[in-house]
């Protein structure tokens, strides 16, 4: 099942329900500025929610978080504005390397406490 957010970015090729011929999609991925605006808006909302619900325990939890957030924003810009991957193995290695981001985010989150 496709998500509601997929309807925003896909061209009108997403079925409304299984078996129906009606297709939805706003085609946002046809607009680089529109894509960047929506993706960074969602990113900013997520950052604000996280910042309002956690507090840094130490420097890793504060400075490390901002370095991670900046790195993620740069990676997103490079993905949208940069050239396509040169080969399928390059895409595969990039996907495998994303697990390092999960580990980094976990490490930073371990240095933050939830706000009660």
N, C-alpha and C positions, 0 to 999 in steps of 0.2 A: 504494500500500500504506500503510495506516495504521500509526502507530507504537504501541508498547506503552504509552507515556504517554497517548496518546489514549484508550485503553481505560479508564484511570482516570477521566477527566473526562466522557466521553460517556455518555449513557443507553444502555441495551442495544440499540444499532442498528448496531454494527460487526460485519461478518461475520468469522467465525473464519478462513475461507479463501474464495477465489473459488468461487462455485457452491454453497457450503454454506448451509443455512438457519439454522444456529446463529449467534446474535448475542451479542456481549459488550459490556459497559459497566457501570461502577460508578455512574455518574450523579453524580459529585462536583460538577459544575457546578450542581446543584440546591441545594447548600449553600455559602453565601458563606463562613462560617467555615472549613469544610473546604477550600474552594478556596484561601483565603488561606493556611491552614496548609501545605498541600502545596506551593503555588507558592513561598512564602517559604522553606520547607525546601529545595527544589531550588535556589533562588537562593542561599541561604546555603552549601550544599554547593559550588556553582560558585565562589562568592567565596573560600571556604577553599582550594579546589584552586588557584585562580589566585594567591592570596597565598602559598601554600607553594611555588609553582613559579616565582615571579618576585620581583624585588627592585627597589625604586625607585632610579633613577639620579639623580633630582633632585626638586625640589618638585612639579613637574608630575606626576611618576610617583607621588608619595605623596599630596599634598593633592588633586591633580586626580582621582586614582582615587577617593578617598572622596567627593568632590563628585559624581562621576558615579554611584557606587553609591547615594548618597542620592537623587539625582534619579530614577534608575531605580525605586527603591522607592516614591517618591512617585507616579510615573506609574502604577505597578501598582495602588497603592491607589486612585487616582483612577479608573482603568479599571474596577475591580471595584465600588467603592462609589459612584461618581458616576452621574449620569444618562446615559441613552443619548445617542449623538450626535444632533444635531438634524436632520441630513440626510445623504444619501449623499455629496454633495460634501465635507461636513465630515469624513467617514470617509476619503475619498480624500486630502484634504489632510493629514490626520493620518498616513496611511500614507506619504505622500511625505516628510513631515517626519522620519520615523523614520530616514531615511538620514543625517540630521544626527547621530543617536546613533551610527551606525556610524562616521562620521568622527571624532566625539569619542572613542569608545573606541579607535580606531586611533591617534589623537594621543597619548592617555594611554599606550597600550601601547608606543609608540615611546620613551617615557621610562622604561621598565622593562626590566630584563635578566633572561633566564632564569637560574635557579639551576642550576648544574652538578651 
